[in-house]
Amino acid sequence: MQFDLSLLPTAEKQYYLQQIVAPRPICFASTIDKEGHVNLSPFSFFNVFSAQPPIVIFSPARRVRDNTTKHTLENVQEVPEVVIHMVTEDMVQQQSLASCEYPRQVNEFIKAGFTPEPAHKIRPPMIKECKVKMECRVQEIKPLGTEGGAGNLVICEVLMLHIDDSLLDTDKKMDPRRLPLVARLGGDWYSVVNEQNLFQVAKPNTQLGMGMDALPVSIRNSLIFSGNDLGQLANCTRIPDVDPAYEDAHLKQIIQYFSINPEEMEKELHRYAKERLRQGDVQAAWQILLAS
């Protein structure tokens, strides 16, 4: 189906956009008004946009149903400071509870059962239980419209970053397997980062991948390989040389069994190379393909 967004009601635009632009990281924002009332609320229109200066942006949208604004937006207009917390699996239900539309002077820290602790450089408090938090100064608030559903870009400079020691190794590097971040999808759906759904993709930083157009035609047009398979092979800087020292018992069996039928042998080599690509062994896959 095709949708002309100029013809859709705002609620339907919001529905489809939130369903397809996902998963989205969650900004769990702690703010304060000029009278000292604290607010805590999650926003999934959020991401990082710059390292120097360190900038993150989140967007509290105007409510679709009645075009009212959220307390978070009103607070940062009065006091341009915010603590942004990253939501992990162990706090996702409390985060959801904090999203309830309590009256303005109700403290969501209390409602959601979080412990406030003072920030170092700004006035809003931090969530003690949260393992990753950013103290931010609001640089600018950019309205995107005046109707219900319109976003308001809250452009934040990160002043201090707090990371729990348990997430860092001896080199102060982070392992994503230690940080079960939660992300937002559409409706009531969320996703979580864990070892079961993590995978790595090689990214050359100093040399260019040769590209799919440089692959041999027999490989590029193979019905065995998917686009992801070909992408792995084409991410190498060049077609490698045959390694005479490469040993593989199953490869030998394929060559011996299908030697009288080159067409079938090529298919078997492609199937075996595909298996090695699934295992992340691109160099072995190339040696298998070069055997033909």
Secondary structure by P-SEA (a helix, b strand, c coil): cccccccccaaaaaaaaaaccccbbbbccccccccbbbbbbccccccccccccbbbbbbbccccccccccaaaaaaaaccbbbbbbbccccaaaaaaaacccccccccccccbbbbbbbccccccccccccbbbbccccbbbbccccccbbbbbcccccbbbbbcccccccccccccccbbbbbccccbbbbbccccbbbbbbbccccccccccccccccccccccaaaaaaaaccccccccccccccaaaaaaaaaacccaaaaaaaaaaaaaaaaaacaaaaaaaaaacc
